Amino acid sequence: MPRILIAECKQEVSTFNPHLSGYDDFGVRRGEELLRYHRTVRNEIGGALSVLNATPGVELVPAYSAFFITSGGTLAKTAWERIAAEFLEGIRAAPPVDGVYFCMHGAMASEVELDPEGWLLAETRKILGEVVPIVVSLDLHGILTDRMAEHSDAIVAYHTYPHVDFFETGQRAAKLLLKIVAGEVKPVMAKVTVPALVRGDELITATGSIRCVVEAAKAVEQGAGGLSAAMMWSNPFTDVPELTSCALVVTDNDPALAEREALRIANLFWEHHEKMQVPLVSLEEMTRIAKAHTNGTLALVDAADATSSGASGDSNAILRQLMETGCTLRTLLPIVDEGTVKQAFAAGIGATITTTVGGTLDPKRFTPLPITATVRLLADGRFRSESFGEEWLAGPTAVLEAGNFTLVVSSHAVNLYDRSFFYAHGQNPRCFDAVVVKSPHCQHHMYADWCARMVNVDAPGSTSANLCYLGHTRCPRPMFPLDADVTFTPKSKFFQRH
């Protein structure tokens, strides 16, 4: 009866966000609670459980889960040390196991450890030894460090963007782990790094030029000798020493196949990389577009304040521009401001408050914006996501109406890659002339399918698609698009545990 240990440590950060993430930004679950929760959501562990529960003789050993309620800034030292200690305590407390599934993101960074996932894997090896197989699932925005690869038997990463294959990725990871535990396969990994940081519509796997790269990876994974393959283009906002894109191929004891296909996938990606940037419009041009807009809902995409990518969520740049230029469109937008929410709760529903909004977490980029608004709704900010059913905790939340602007103001940032934050607080984006979307790409049906126009705004923020604006200092250089005339010399690295 094989025992499979399950653990999770998952967060995506922007190191350009000055507001540090803390322990309370994670949902922490242990033991049976871990299993109960993940059986209710279509995420990676949920997918893995669907496979493991259906396999006769498998005994589950749920250890520890720290799952980010939202992305955020660099993880504070004290928070990282507490999570790391709890994670390893869960590993030590487990009975002897035959295999391990770790659910990770790959784009964590703390004040004291810039490769948290690699560190946890290395420390886990010290506890469990070198023989027990470990399979890790990662976001394709993860940064696959050499240390992570050295201490894993295999890596499995998402194939889709926007991400719709969380569940399937967990299934792939669990199936591969069971094959390794049974001695049916002997993984070898090849990794090829590509000096490019990319954004934009060309990365949408259903329609963009990245599609041919992803299809090549999937074909390898599904072909003879292939175990796992992916193109990972990392999170450009996690500025760490190994930040880069990379092609990954895992084969069944066939290093030549792994190297050949990893090089092929990396070269395919490089062929298209120059297109993988976002055409942005200035705040001034956005104003002209808004004033000329007459029919349907205008989506103003503020990816620079994308909380799902690690931004602070307190940007008022678009709101300020629209207010100061006299925009009359009925506009809906999300924003983080705990102080304003407290004031709204103190005043009560129906009260009019004079306050400021935004500019509390990232004060170098944003300053508080004075508003007078009516309190329309108050809530505890606890809800399930529209996309995959995760539990999200925005903290006390207020809906404020300031003239033609409706603000959903939360105490804490939550992911905004779907519409659930709006829906949970009584707001339907379809009922507005304009909506501020703080996510670079949502699933098509969320906005793009029905909005009259999607406008990518060059606003300030710690997750700006204008990557040269951010000021990277740690990632390898030269790096596209941070430097001119970047060349790519393909080289592969191999990783095999036994």
Summary of the structure (lengths in Angstrom):
residues: 498
radius of gyration: 22.6
end to end distance: 22.7
largest distance: 69.5
contacts: 1910
relative contact order: 0.14
helix: 30%
strand: 26%
